[in-house]
Amino acid sequence: VYNVSCDQTAACPDKTTCCKTLDGGWGCCPFPNAVCCSDYRHCCPHGQKCNLEKCDTDLQSLPGLRRYLRIQRRM
């Protein structure tokens, strides 16, 4: 079910997060309330920070970085 609305034309599945893509479209990060990375291609779980290859917490770096899933526009 696509209940996470990105804008009027796109939505992501439940328990995911909408993140802008480099081409100005939308991607779906497979984490709820995720942090979208500034490269417009990856995301980290909520409460973590993007770094080049990993997601950082206050205490450690974790391999939680994920690539966005492409989404189709609503009709």
All heavy atoms as TSV, in Angstrom:
chain	resi	resn	atom	element	x	y	z
A	1	VAL	N	N	0.849	-1.178	0.000
A	1	VAL	CA	C	0.000	0.000	0.000
A	1	VAL	C	C	0.897	1.245	0.000
A	1	VAL	O	O	1.826	1.330	0.784
A	1	VAL	CB	C	-0.933	0.012	1.231
A	1	VAL	CG1	C	-1.770	1.261	1.263
A	1	VAL	CG2	C	-1.794	-1.223	1.250
A	2	TYR	N	N	0.606	2.191	-0.871
A	2	TYR	CA	C	1.389	3.409	-1.016
A	2	TYR	C	C	0.714	4.551	-0.267
A	2	TYR	O	O	-0.071	5.293	-0.824
A	2	TYR	CB	C	1.557	3.751	-2.498
A	2	TYR	CG	C	2.521	2.819	-3.183
A	2	TYR	CD1	C	2.148	1.542	-3.562
A	2	TYR	CD2	C	3.818	3.226	-3.438
A	2	TYR	CE1	C	3.040	0.691	-4.180
A	2	TYR	CE2	C	4.725	2.375	-4.058
A	2	TYR	CZ	C	4.326	1.110	-4.425
A	2	TYR	OH	O	5.216	0.273	-5.036
A	3	ASN	N	N	1.009	4.672	1.020
A	3	ASN	CA	C	0.363	5.681	1.853
A	3	ASN	C	C	1.277	6.815	2.285
A	3	ASN	O	O	0.843	7.724	2.971
A	3	ASN	CB	C	-0.233	5.028	3.104
A	3	ASN	CG	C	-1.503	4.267	2.774
A	3	ASN	OD1	O	-2.201	4.595	1.832
A	3	ASN	ND2	N	-1.783	3.239	3.548
A	4	VAL	N	N	2.571	6.758	1.928
A	4	VAL	CA	C	3.490	7.835	2.277
A	4	VAL	C	C	3.558	8.778	1.074
A	4	VAL	O	O	4.186	8.476	0.069
A	4	VAL	CB	C	4.894	7.298	2.626
A	4	VAL	CG1	C	5.842	8.441	2.961
A	4	VAL	CG2	C	4.812	6.305	3.778
A	5	SER	N	N	2.886	9.897	1.168
A	5	SER	CA	C	2.797	10.826	0.052
A	5	SER	C	C	4.064	11.679	-0.048
A	5	SER	O	O	4.488	12.296	0.931
A	5	SER	CB	C	1.578	11.729	0.226
A	5	SER	OG	O	1.453	12.598	-0.871
A	6	CYS	N	N	4.665	11.705	-1.244
A	6	CYS	CA	C	5.846	12.527	-1.491
A	6	CYS	C	C	5.416	13.917	-1.965
A	6	CYS	O	O	5.944	14.921	-1.524
A	6	CYS	CB	C	6.728	11.890	-2.548
A	6	CYS	SG	S	7.276	10.216	-2.135
A	7	ASP	N	N	4.491	13.932	-2.894
A	7	ASP	CA	C	3.873	15.162	-3.390
A	7	ASP	C	C	2.558	14.753	-4.042
A	7	ASP	O	O	2.079	13.653	-3.812
A	7	ASP	CB	C	4.809	15.938	-4.322
A	7	ASP	CG	C	5.143	15.203	-5.623
A	7	ASP	OD1	O	4.510	14.172	-5.943
A	7	ASP	OD2	O	6.037	15.680	-6.332
A	8	GLN	N	N	2.009	15.589	-4.891
A	8	GLN	CA	C	0.721	15.268	-5.526
A	8	GLN	C	C	0.836	14.186	-6.588
A	8	GLN	O	O	-0.167	13.631	-7.009
A	8	GLN	CB	C	0.123	16.523	-6.138
A	8	GLN	CG	C	-0.255	17.563	-5.111
A	8	GLN	CD	C	-0.762	18.836	-5.751
A	8	GLN	OE1	O	-0.748	19.006	-6.961
A	8	GLN	NE2	N	-1.222	19.763	-4.925
A	9	THR	N	N	2.051	13.868	-7.021
A	9	THR	CA	C	2.215	12.908	-8.116
A	9	THR	C	C	2.913	11.616	-7.722
A	9	THR	O	O	2.997	10.698	-8.530
A	9	THR	CB	C	3.009	13.543	-9.273
A	9	THR	OG1	O	4.334	13.833	-8.819
A	9	THR	CG2	C	2.345	14.804	-9.779
A	10	ALA	N	N	3.454	11.523	-6.523
A	10	ALA	CA	C	4.235	10.339	-6.154
A	10	ALA	C	C	3.985	9.949	-4.700
A	10	ALA	O	O	3.679	10.789	-3.863
A	10	ALA	CB	C	5.723	10.614	-6.363
A	11	ALA	N	N	4.127	8.661	-4.431
A	11	ALA	CA	C	3.972	8.143	-3.076
A	11	ALA	C	C	4.873	6.929	-2.894
A	11	ALA	O	O	5.243	6.274	-3.866
A	11	ALA	CB	C	2.526	7.759	-2.809
A	12	CYS	N	N	5.207	6.644	-1.655
A	12	CYS	CA	C	6.035	5.487	-1.304
A	12	CYS	C	C	5.217	4.519	-0.451
A	12	CYS	O	O	4.223	4.905	0.154
A	12	CYS	CB	C	7.260	5.949	-0.518
A	12	CYS	SG	S	8.484	6.813	-1.512
A	13	PRO	N	N	5.677	3.262	-0.383
A	13	PRO	CA	C	4.978	2.289	0.452
A	13	PRO	C	C	5.044	2.653	1.938
A	13	PRO	O	O	5.928	3.392	2.370
A	13	PRO	CB	C	5.747	0.984	0.202
A	13	PRO	CG	C	6.502	1.196	-1.051
A	13	PRO	CD	C	6.783	2.658	-1.128
A	14	ASP	N	N	4.114	2.112	2.694
A	14	ASP	CA	C	4.126	2.284	4.153
A	14	ASP	C	C	5.499	1.901	4.714
A	14	ASP	O	O	6.180	1.039	4.169
A	14	ASP	CB	C	3.076	1.393	4.805
A	14	ASP	CG	C	1.661	1.877	4.534
A	14	ASP	OD1	O	1.496	3.032	4.100
A	14	ASP	OD2	O	0.728	1.090	4.749
A	15	LYS	N	N	5.873	2.530	5.806
A	15	LYS	CA	C	7.114	2.250	6.530
A	15	LYS	C	C	8.358	2.565	5.704
A	15	LYS	O	O	9.412	1.954	5.885
A	15	LYS	CB	C	7.137	0.812	7.035
A	15	LYS	CG	C	6.019	0.525	8.011
A	15	LYS	CD	C	6.086	-0.878	8.532
A	15	LYS	CE	C	4.894	-1.114	9.449
A	15	LYS	NZ	N	4.821	-2.483	9.913
A	16	THR	N	N	8.235	3.510	4.745
A	16	THR	CA	C	9.379	3.999	3.989
A	16	THR	C	C	9.377	5.524	4.083
A	16	THR	O	O	8.486	6.102	4.694
A	16	THR	CB	C	9.318	3.576	2.506
A	16	THR	OG1	O	8.197	4.190	1.875
A	16	THR	CG2	C	9.233	2.062	2.355
A	17	THR	N	N	10.365	6.169	3.477
A	17	THR	CA	C	10.484	7.624	3.481
A	17	THR	C	C	10.718	8.121	2.063
A	17	THR	O	O	11.528	7.540	1.332
A	17	THR	CB	C	11.669	8.059	4.373
A	17	THR	OG1	O	11.456	7.566	5.697
A	17	THR	CG2	C	11.824	9.568	4.414
A	18	CYS	N	N	10.039	9.183	1.672
A	18	CYS	CA	C	10.280	9.811	0.374
A	18	CYS	C	C	11.567	10.611	0.436
A	18	CYS	O	O	11.785	11.370	1.382
A	18	CYS	CB	C	9.150	10.785	0.036
A	18	CYS	SG	S	7.539	10.027	-0.163
A	19	CYS	N	N	12.415	10.441	-0.568
A	19	CYS	CA	C	13.651	11.215	-0.677
A	19	CYS	C	C	13.788	11.709	-2.114
A	19	CYS	O	O	13.515	10.959	-3.051
A	19	CYS	CB	C	14.858	10.352	-0.337
A	19	CYS	SG	S	14.987	9.869	1.404
A	20	LYS	N	N	14.204	12.952	-2.260
A	20	LYS	CA	C	14.424	13.521	-3.592
A	20	LYS	C	C	15.573	12.803	-4.287
A	20	LYS	O	O	16.555	12.422	-3.653
A	20	LYS	CB	C	14.768	15.006	-3.500
A	20	LYS	CG	C	13.580	15.894	-3.330
A	20	LYS	CD	C	12.868	16.016	-4.654
A	20	LYS	CE	C	11.939	17.210	-4.645
A	20	LYS	NZ	N	11.224	17.330	-5.893
A	21	THR	N	N	15.460	12.638	-5.608
A	21	THR	CA	C	16.526	12.057	-6.406
A	21	THR	C	C	17.279	13.164	-7.132
A	21	THR	O	O	16.808	14.301	-7.212
A	21	THR	CB	C	15.961	11.055	-7.426
A	21	THR	OG1	O	15.033	11.737	-8.280
A	21	THR	CG2	C	15.262	9.895	-6.739
A	22	LEU	N	N	18.421	12.837	-7.668
A	22	LEU	CA	C	19.271	13.814	-8.333
A	22	LEU	C	C	18.573	14.470	-9.518
A	22	LEU	O	O	18.770	15.642	-9.799
A	22	LEU	CB	C	20.576	13.148	-8.789
A	22	LEU	CG	C	21.686	14.060	-9.247
A	22	LEU	CD1	C	22.078	15.045	-8.151
A	22	LEU	CD2	C	22.899	13.242	-9.657
A	23	ASP	N	N	17.700	13.726	-10.190
A	23	ASP	CA	C	16.987	14.270	-11.349
A	23	ASP	C	C	15.721	15.034	-10.963
A	23	ASP	O	O	14.939	15.430	-11.823
A	23	ASP	CB	C	16.671	13.172	-12.359
A	23	ASP	CG	C	15.721	12.109	-11.823
A	23	ASP	OD1	O	15.215	12.235	-10.697
A	23	ASP	OD2	O	15.490	11.127	-12.562
A	24	GLY	N	N	15.498	15.243	-9.669
A	24	GLY	CA	C	14.345	16.003	-9.208
A	24	GLY	C	C	13.107	15.175	-8.951
A	24	GLY	O	O	12.078	15.699	-8.537
A	25	GLY	N	N	13.198	13.871	-9.174
A	25	GLY	CA	C	12.072	12.981	-8.902
A	25	GLY	C	C	12.090	12.521	-7.454
A	25	GLY	O	O	12.651	13.180	-6.576
A	26	TRP	N	N	11.472	11.384	-7.218
A	26	TRP	CA	C	11.389	10.826	-5.867
A	26	TRP	C	C	11.887	9.401	-5.842
A	26	TRP	O	O	11.722	8.659	-6.802
A	26	TRP	CB	C	9.944	10.852	-5.365
A	26	TRP	CG	C	9.421	12.217	-5.121
A	26	TRP	CD1	C	8.621	12.943	-5.957
A	26	TRP	CD2	C	9.667	13.038	-3.990
A	26	TRP	NE1	N	8.355	14.162	-5.392
A	26	TRP	CE2	C	8.985	14.250	-4.185
A	26	TRP	CE3	C	10.402	12.878	-2.819
A	26	TRP	CZ2	C	9.013	15.289	-3.257
A	26	TRP	CZ3	C	10.427	13.905	-1.895
A	26	TRP	CH2	C	9.735	15.092	-2.118
A	27	GLY	N	N	12.462	9.021	-4.723
A	27	GLY	CA	C	12.819	7.650	-4.440
A	27	GLY	C	C	12.273	7.292	-3.077
A	27	GLY	O	O	11.926	8.170	-2.282
A	28	CYS	N	N	12.180	6.002	-2.795
A	28	CYS	CA	C	11.674	5.542	-1.507
A	28	CYS	C	C	12.798	4.891	-0.730
A	28	CYS	O	O	13.386	3.910	-1.169
A	28	CYS	CB	C	10.552	4.534	-1.712
A	28	CYS	SG	S	9.143	5.192	-2.601
A	29	CYS	N	N	13.090	5.429	0.416
A	29	CYS	CA	C	14.087	4.851	1.307
A	29	CYS	C	C	13.404	3.763	2.126
A	29	CYS	O	O	12.311	3.978	2.642
A	29	CYS	CB	C	14.628	5.951	2.221
A	29	CYS	SG	S	15.767	5.322	3.458
A	30	PRO	N	N	14.025	2.594	2.267
A	30	PRO	CA	C	13.362	1.484	2.956
A	30	PRO	C	C	13.337	1.581	4.478
A	30	PRO	O	O	13.156	0.569	5.149
A	30	PRO	CB	C	14.168	0.270	2.495
A	30	PRO	CG	C	15.520	0.803	2.224
A	30	PRO	CD	C	15.300	2.188	1.687
A	31	PHE	N	N	13.508	2.787	5.037
A	31	PHE	CA	C	13.422	3.006	6.484
A	31	PHE	C	C	12.324	4.026	6.774
A	31	PHE	O	O	12.227	5.029	6.068
A	31	PHE	CB	C	14.730	3.574	7.039
A	31	PHE	CG	C	15.949	2.740	6.782
A	31	PHE	CD1	C	16.994	3.247	6.023
A	31	PHE	CD2	C	16.078	1.469	7.309
A	31	PHE	CE1	C	18.135	2.501	5.796
A	31	PHE	CE2	C	17.215	0.715	7.084
A	31	PHE	CZ	C	18.251	1.233	6.322
A	32	PRO	N	N	11.528	3.841	7.822
A	32	PRO	CA	C	10.558	4.876	8.196
A	32	PRO	C	C	11.271	6.079	8.824
A	32	PRO	O	O	12.262	5.910	9.541
A	32	PRO	CB	C	9.653	4.174	9.213
A	32	PRO	CG	C	10.470	3.039	9.751
A	32	PRO	CD	C	11.427	2.647	8.664
A	33	ASN	N	N	10.796	7.275	8.539
A	33	ASN	CA	C	11.361	8.517	9.093
A	33	ASN	C	C	12.870	8.615	8.887
A	33	ASN	O	O	13.610	9.035	9.765
A	33	ASN	CB	C	11.035	8.644	10.585
A	33	ASN	CG	C	9.554	8.627	10.835
A	33	ASN	OD1	O	8.801	9.346	10.192
A	33	ASN	ND2	N	9.114	7.780	11.748
A	34	ALA	N	N	13.325	8.200	7.715
A	34	ALA	CA	C	14.759	8.129	7.416
A	34	ALA	C	C	15.394	9.491	7.195
A	34	ALA	O	O	14.704	10.500	7.019
A	34	ALA	CB	C	14.964	7.268	6.175
A	35	VAL	N	N	16.703	9.498	7.181
A	35	VAL	CA	C	17.503	10.662	6.830
A	35	VAL	C	C	17.930	10.481	5.381
A	35	VAL	O	O	18.574	9.487	5.037
A	35	VAL	CB	C	18.760	10.755	7.740
A	35	VAL	CG1	C	19.649	11.899	7.310
A	35	VAL	CG2	C	18.351	10.886	9.190
A	36	CYS	N	N	17.558	11.422	4.515
A	36	CYS	CA	C	17.943	11.369	3.107
A	36	CYS	C	C	19.327	12.000	2.960
A	36	CYS	O	O	19.568	13.103	3.458
A	36	CYS	CB	C	16.931	12.127	2.249
A	36	CYS	SG	S	15.247	11.487	2.410
A	37	CYS	N	N	20.238	11.316	2.305
A	37	CYS	CA	C	21.613	11.802	2.168
A	37	CYS	C	C	21.725	12.840	1.058
A	37	CYS	O	O	20.933	12.857	0.116
A	37	CYS	CB	C	22.553	10.643	1.885
A	37	CYS	SG	S	22.576	9.384	3.188
A	38	SER	N	N	22.736	13.682	1.163
A	38	SER	CA	C	22.909	14.790	0.227
A	38	SER	C	C	23.358	14.349	-1.163
A	38	SER	O	O	23.381	15.156	-2.086
A	38	SER	CB	C	23.899	15.809	0.787
A	38	SER	OG	O	25.164	15.214	0.982
A	39	ASP	N	N	23.682	13.062	-1.348
A	39	ASP	CA	C	24.029	12.584	-2.689
A	39	ASP	C	C	22.783	12.262	-3.520
A	39	ASP	O	O	22.877	11.898	-4.674
A	39	ASP	CB	C	24.950	11.365	-2.629
A	39	ASP	CG	C	24.292	10.110	-2.059
A	39	ASP	OD1	O	23.113	10.163	-1.632
A	39	ASP	OD2	O	24.965	9.069	-2.025
A	40	TYR	N	N	21.601	12.392	-2.915
A	40	TYR	CA	C	20.317	12.133	-3.573
A	40	TYR	C	C	20.173	10.688	-4.047
A	40	TYR	O	O	19.371	10.402	-4.919
A	40	TYR	CB	C	20.098	13.083	-4.761
A	40	TYR	CG	C	20.005	14.528	-4.359
A	40	TYR	CD1	C	21.114	15.361	-4.449
A	40	TYR	CD2	C	18.826	15.062	-3.877
A	40	TYR	CE1	C	21.039	16.695	-4.076
A	40	TYR	CE2	C	18.738	16.396	-3.506
A	40	TYR	CZ	C	19.849	17.204	-3.611
A	40	TYR	OH	O	19.764	18.520	-3.235
A	41	ARG	N	N	20.928	9.768	-3.453
A	41	ARG	CA	C	20.843	8.360	-3.847
A	41	ARG	C	C	20.753	7.415	-2.667
A	41	ARG	O	O	20.331	6.279	-2.818
A	41	ARG	CB	C	22.069	7.960	-4.677
A	41	ARG	CG	C	22.154	8.665	-5.978
A	41	ARG	CD	C	23.349	8.287	-6.808
A	41	ARG	NE	N	24.309	7.447	-6.121
A	41	ARG	CZ	C	25.390	6.959	-6.684
A	41	ARG	NH1	N	25.653	7.210	-7.932
A	41	ARG	NH2	N	26.231	6.222	-5.998
A	42	HIS	N	N	21.179	7.847	-1.480
A	42	HIS	CA	C	21.228	6.971	-0.317
A	42	HIS	C	C	20.481	7.579	0.861
A	42	HIS	O	O	20.170	8.762	0.862
A	42	HIS	CB	C	22.688	6.707	0.079
A	42	HIS	CG	C	23.440	5.958	-0.943
A	42	HIS	ND1	N	24.187	6.575	-1.914
A	42	HIS	CD2	C	23.554	4.624	-1.169
A	42	HIS	CE1	C	24.733	5.667	-2.693
A	42	HIS	NE2	N	24.372	4.469	-2.264
A	43	CYS	N	N	20.235	6.741	1.867
A	43	CYS	CA	C	19.551	7.188	3.078
A	43	CYS	C	C	20.018	6.350	4.253
A	43	CYS	O	O	20.615	5.299	4.089
A	43	CYS	CB	C	18.038	7.071	2.899
A	43	CYS	SG	S	17.475	5.389	2.524
A	44	CYS	N	N	19.739	6.859	5.450
A	44	CYS	CA	C	20.110	6.180	6.697
A	44	CYS	C	C	18.881	6.094	7.602
A	44	CYS	O	O	17.960	6.902	7.479
A	44	CYS	CB	C	21.194	6.966	7.420
A	44	CYS	SG	S	22.804	6.931	6.607
A	45	PRO	N	N	18.900	5.152	8.543
A	45	PRO	CA	C	17.790	5.061	9.496
A	45	PRO	C	C	17.643	6.339	10.323
A	45	PRO	O	O	18.604	7.097	10.497
A	45	PRO	CB	C	18.189	3.883	10.391
A	45	PRO	CG	C	19.120	3.071	9.563
A	45	PRO	CD	C	19.874	4.068	8.728
A	46	HIS	N	N	16.464	6.558	10.833
A	46	HIS	CA	C	16.153	7.710	11.676
A	46	HIS	C	C	17.176	7.849	12.810
A	46	HIS	O	O	17.571	6.864	13.423
A	46	HIS	CB	C	14.755	7.548	12.257
A	46	HIS	CG	C	14.360	8.630	13.196
A	46	HIS	ND1	N	13.996	9.877	12.773
A	46	HIS	CD2	C	14.306	8.651	14.547
A	46	HIS	CE1	C	13.720	10.630	13.816
A	46	HIS	NE2	N	13.895	9.905	14.910
A	47	GLY	N	N	17.620	9.065	13.051
A	47	GLY	CA	C	18.546	9.325	14.136
A	47	GLY	C	C	20.005	9.144	13.782
A	47	GLY	O	O	20.876	9.368	14.616
A	48	GLN	N	N	20.287	8.727	12.556
A	48	GLN	CA	C	21.670	8.552	12.127
A	48	GLN	C	C	22.035	9.622	11.110
A	48	GLN	O	O	21.168	10.297	10.566
A	48	GLN	CB	C	21.876	7.155	11.561
A	48	GLN	CG	C	21.627	6.080	12.605
A	48	GLN	CD	C	21.893	4.690	12.084
A	48	GLN	OE1	O	22.529	4.490	11.060
A	48	GLN	NE2	N	21.385	3.699	12.810
A	49	LYS	N	N	23.317	9.783	10.849
A	49	LYS	CA	C	23.807	10.789	9.913
A	49	LYS	C	C	24.481	10.114	8.733
A	49	LYS	O	O	25.182	9.119	8.899
A	49	LYS	CB	C	24.815	11.708	10.607
A	49	LYS	CG	C	24.224	12.485	11.750
A	49	LYS	CD	C	25.305	13.250	12.491
A	49	LYS	CE	C	24.706	13.879	13.743
A	49	LYS	NZ	N	25.729	14.381	14.655
A	50	CYS	N	N	24.277	10.673	7.546
A	50	CYS	CA	C	24.922	10.143	6.345
A	50	CYS	C	C	26.403	10.490	6.362
A	50	CYS	O	O	26.797	11.588	6.730
A	50	CYS	CB	C	24.303	10.762	5.102
A	50	CYS	SG	S	22.551	10.429	4.902
A	51	ASN	N	N	27.211	9.537	5.954
A	51	ASN	CA	C	28.611	9.783	5.694
A	51	ASN	C	C	28.873	9.103	4.357
A	51	ASN	O	O	27.961	8.559	3.779
A	51	ASN	CB	C	29.402	9.363	6.931
A	51	ASN	CG	C	30.419	8.274	6.802
A	51	ASN	OD1	O	30.714	7.772	5.748
A	51	ASN	ND2	N	30.970	7.907	7.940
A	52	LEU	N	N	30.039	9.162	3.810
A	52	LEU	CA	C	30.243	8.703	2.439
A	52	LEU	C	C	29.889	7.241	2.203
A	52	LEU	O	O	29.399	6.890	1.149
A	52	LEU	CB	C	31.685	8.959	1.995
A	52	LEU	CG	C	32.067	10.430	1.875
A	52	LEU	CD1	C	33.536	10.556	1.516
A	52	LEU	CD2	C	31.195	11.139	0.856
A	53	GLU	N	N	30.163	6.377	3.153
A	53	GLU	CA	C	29.920	4.953	2.933
A	53	GLU	C	C	29.096	4.280	4.025
A	53	GLU	O	O	28.723	3.129	3.885
A	53	GLU	CB	C	31.251	4.218	2.797
A	53	GLU	CG	C	32.035	4.664	1.585
A	53	GLU	CD	C	33.362	3.937	1.474
A	53	GLU	OE1	O	33.603	3.009	2.257
A	53	GLU	OE2	O	34.149	4.317	0.596
A	54	LYS	N	N	28.831	5.002	5.111
A	54	LYS	CA	C	28.115	4.399	6.236
A	54	LYS	C	C	27.175	5.407	6.863
A	54	LYS	O	O	27.186	6.575	6.523
A	54	LYS	CB	C	29.107	3.912	7.290
A	54	LYS	CG	C	30.010	2.806	6.813
A	54	LYS	CD	C	30.925	2.339	7.900
A	54	LYS	CE	C	31.791	1.211	7.374
A	54	LYS	NZ	N	32.730	0.731	8.352
A	55	CYS	N	N	26.398	4.927	7.795
A	55	CYS	CA	C	25.530	5.791	8.602
A	55	CYS	C	C	26.157	5.919	9.979
A	55	CYS	O	O	26.557	4.926	10.580
A	55	CYS	CB	C	24.139	5.181	8.711
A	55	CYS	SG	S	23.296	5.043	7.135
A	56	ASP	N	N	26.257	7.133	10.466
A	56	ASP	CA	C	26.889	7.379	11.754
A	56	ASP	C	C	25.850	7.634	12.839
A	56	ASP	O	O	24.866	8.331	12.616
A	56	ASP	CB	C	27.793	8.608	11.699
A	56	ASP	CG	C	29.021	8.399	10.828
A	56	ASP	OD1	O	29.433	7.235	10.646
A	56	ASP	OD2	O	29.569	9.400	10.342
A	57	THR	N	N	26.114	7.073	14.017
A	57	THR	CA	C	25.386	7.433	15.227
A	57	THR	C	C	26.355	8.250	16.072
A	57	THR	O	O	27.496	8.469	15.673
A	57	THR	CB	C	24.925	6.191	16.014
A	57	THR	OG1	O	26.076	5.522	16.526
A	57	THR	CG2	C	24.123	5.243	15.149
A	58	ASP	N	N	25.947	8.683	17.226
A	58	ASP	CA	C	26.845	9.437	18.096
A	58	ASP	C	C	28.008	8.581	18.586
A	58	ASP	O	O	29.051	9.095	18.965
A	58	ASP	CB	C	26.082	9.998	19.294
A	58	ASP	CG	C	25.142	11.117	18.876
A	58	ASP	OD1	O	25.389	11.756	17.832
A	58	ASP	OD2	O	24.173	11.352	19.602
A	59	LEU	N	N	27.846	7.263	18.573
A	59	LEU	CA	C	28.861	6.382	19.141
A	59	LEU	C	C	29.661	5.576	18.125
A	59	LEU	O	O	30.766	5.145	18.408
A	59	LEU	CB	C	28.203	5.404	20.126
A	59	LEU	CG	C	27.429	6.057	21.276
A	59	LEU	CD1	C	26.723	4.993	22.104
A	59	LEU	CD2	C	28.379	6.869	22.151
A	60	GLN	N	N	29.088	5.332	16.932
A	60	GLN	CA	C	29.767	4.448	15.987
A	60	GLN	C	C	29.278	4.662	14.564
A	60	GLN	O	O	28.283	5.330	14.333
A	60	GLN	CB	C	29.537	2.996	16.388
A	60	GLN	CG	C	28.070	2.597	16.382
A	60	GLN	CD	C	27.854	1.201	16.913
A	60	GLN	OE1	O	28.779	0.411	17.002
A	60	GLN	NE2	N	26.640	0.878	17.278
A	61	SER	N	N	29.988	4.062	13.605
A	61	SER	CA	C	29.549	4.030	12.212
A	61	SER	C	C	28.939	2.663	11.938
A	61	SER	O	O	29.483	1.638	12.343
A	61	SER	CB	C	30.722	4.252	11.259
A	61	SER	OG	O	31.158	5.577	11.315
A	62	LEU	N	N	27.807	2.663	11.271
A	62	LEU	CA	C	27.092	1.422	10.981
A	62	LEU	C	C	26.892	1.276	9.478
A	62	LEU	O	O	26.715	2.271	8.775
A	62	LEU	CB	C	25.719	1.437	11.663
A	62	LEU	CG	C	25.733	1.633	13.166
A	62	LEU	CD1	C	24.326	1.872	13.680
A	62	LEU	CD2	C	26.346	0.420	13.841
A	63	PRO	N	N	26.874	0.054	8.978
A	63	PRO	CA	C	26.661	-0.147	7.542
A	63	PRO	C	C	25.180	-0.096	7.168
A	63	PRO	O	O	24.655	-0.965	6.506
A	63	PRO	CB	C	27.247	-1.542	7.309
A	63	PRO	CG	C	27.019	-2.255	8.598
A	63	PRO	CD	C	27.173	-1.181	9.669
A	64	GLY	N	N	24.479	0.948	7.580
A	64	GLY	CA	C	23.044	1.041	7.334
A	64	GLY	C	C	22.673	1.814	6.089
A	64	GLY	O	O	21.504	1.956	5.778
A	65	LEU	N	N	23.661	2.343	5.351
A	65	LEU	CA	C	23.388	3.139	4.175
A	65	LEU	C	C	22.634	2.315	3.135
A	65	LEU	O	O	23.018	1.193	2.835
A	65	LEU	CB	C	24.720	3.618	3.594
A	65	LEU	CG	C	24.693	4.774	2.631
A	65	LEU	CD1	C	24.324	6.067	3.360
A	65	LEU	CD2	C	26.066	4.938	1.992
A	66	ARG	N	N	21.542	2.859	2.611
A	66	ARG	CA	C	20.738	2.147	1.610
A	66	ARG	C	C	20.485	3.029	0.392
A	66	ARG	O	O	20.358	4.230	0.499
A	66	ARG	CB	C	19.371	1.753	2.197
A	66	ARG	CG	C	19.442	0.753	3.305
A	66	ARG	CD	C	19.790	-0.641	2.767
A	66	ARG	NE	N	19.740	-1.638	3.797
A	66	ARG	CZ	C	20.748	-1.998	4.568
A	66	ARG	NH1	N	21.912	-1.424	4.438
A	66	ARG	NH2	N	20.613	-2.936	5.470
A	67	ARG	N	N	20.378	2.389	-0.738
A	67	ARG	CA	C	20.051	3.078	-1.977
A	67	ARG	C	C	18.546	3.231	-2.050
A	67	ARG	O	O	17.802	2.368	-1.611
A	67	ARG	CB	C	20.537	2.238	-3.148
A	67	ARG	CG	C	20.664	2.997	-4.442
A	67	ARG	CD	C	21.226	2.076	-5.504
A	67	ARG	NE	N	22.388	2.376	-6.238
A	67	ARG	CZ	C	22.937	3.523	-6.536
A	67	ARG	NH1	N	22.456	4.608	-6.056
A	67	ARG	NH2	N	23.982	3.626	-7.292
A	68	TYR	N	N	18.105	4.359	-2.627
A	68	TYR	CA	C	16.666	4.583	-2.790
A	68	TYR	C	C	16.080	3.567	-3.763
A	68	TYR	O	O	16.732	3.129	-4.697
A	68	TYR	CB	C	16.365	5.948	-3.407
A	68	TYR	CG	C	16.831	7.158	-2.674
A	68	TYR	CD1	C	16.821	8.380	-3.324
A	68	TYR	CD2	C	17.248	7.129	-1.363
A	68	TYR	CE1	C	17.225	9.537	-2.690
A	68	TYR	CE2	C	17.652	8.279	-0.718
A	68	TYR	CZ	C	17.647	9.468	-1.391
A	68	TYR	OH	O	18.046	10.610	-0.771
A	69	LEU	N	N	14.826	3.260	-3.570
A	69	LEU	CA	C	14.047	2.476	-4.525
A	69	LEU	C	C	13.327	3.459	-5.438
A	69	LEU	O	O	12.732	4.417	-4.968
A	69	LEU	CB	C	13.031	1.602	-3.783
A	69	LEU	CG	C	13.579	0.714	-2.673
A	69	LEU	CD1	C	12.440	0.091	-1.895
A	69	LEU	CD2	C	14.477	-0.343	-3.253
A	70	ARG	N	N	13.370	3.262	-6.729
A	70	ARG	CA	C	12.680	4.137	-7.664
A	70	ARG	C	C	11.179	3.942	-7.539
A	70	ARG	O	O	10.702	2.837	-7.291
A	70	ARG	CB	C	13.090	3.823	-9.108
A	70	ARG	CG	C	14.521	4.149	-9.390
A	70	ARG	CD	C	14.792	5.596	-9.178
A	70	ARG	NE	N	15.205	6.208	-10.403
A	70	ARG	CZ	C	15.284	7.495	-10.552
A	70	ARG	NH1	N	14.973	8.304	-9.577
A	70	ARG	NH2	N	15.678	8.019	-11.666
A	71	ILE	N	N	10.425	4.997	-7.740
A	71	ILE	CA	C	8.978	4.890	-7.677
A	71	ILE	C	C	8.352	5.369	-8.961
A	71	ILE	O	O	8.951	6.131	-9.722
A	71	ILE	CB	C	8.392	5.672	-6.487
A	71	ILE	CG1	C	8.717	7.164	-6.595
A	71	ILE	CG2	C	8.869	5.103	-5.186
A	71	ILE	CD1	C	8.007	7.996	-5.565
A	72	GLN	N	N	7.152	4.915	-9.196
A	72	GLN	CA	C	6.393	5.355	-10.359
A	72	GLN	C	C	5.467	6.470	-9.955
A	72	GLN	O	O	4.981	6.529	-8.838
A	72	GLN	CB	C	5.585	4.190	-10.925
A	72	GLN	CG	C	6.458	3.073	-11.438
A	72	GLN	CD	C	5.629	1.918	-11.957
A	72	GLN	OE1	O	4.449	1.804	-11.667
A	72	GLN	NE2	N	6.262	1.066	-12.741
A	73	ARG	N	N	5.204	7.337	-10.897
A	73	ARG	CA	C	4.294	8.459	-10.654
A	73	ARG	C	C	2.853	7.961	-10.602
A	73	ARG	O	O	2.493	6.991	-11.255
A	73	ARG	CB	C	4.424	9.482	-11.767
A	73	ARG	CG	C	5.823	10.052	-11.817
A	73	ARG	CD	C	5.732	11.543	-11.771
A	73	ARG	NE	N	7.052	12.125	-11.770
A	73	ARG	CZ	C	7.515	12.883	-10.808
A	73	ARG	NH1	N	6.787	13.157	-9.774
A	73	ARG	NH2	N	8.718	13.391	-10.864
A	74	ARG	N	N	2.052	8.636	-9.812
A	74	ARG	CA	C	0.617	8.330	-9.751
A	74	ARG	C	C	-0.036	8.799	-11.028
A	74	ARG	O	O	0.367	9.780	-11.641
A	74	ARG	CB	C	-0.053	9.072	-8.582
A	74	ARG	CG	C	0.379	8.620	-7.242
A	74	ARG	CD	C	-0.391	9.433	-6.225
A	74	ARG	NE	N	0.123	9.182	-4.900
A	74	ARG	CZ	C	-0.202	9.888	-3.834
A	74	ARG	NH1	N	-1.002	10.908	-3.949
A	74	ARG	NH2	N	0.288	9.599	-2.666
A	75	MET	N	N	-1.068	8.135	-11.386
A	75	MET	CA	C	-1.846	8.567	-12.575
A	75	MET	C	C	-2.977	9.478	-12.168
A	75	MET	O	O	-3.533	9.443	-11.172
A	75	MET	CB	C	-2.424	7.359	-13.310
A	75	MET	CG	C	-1.345	6.455	-13.826
A	75	MET	SD	S	-0.384	7.355	-15.055
A	75	MET	CE	C	0.925	6.233	-15.316
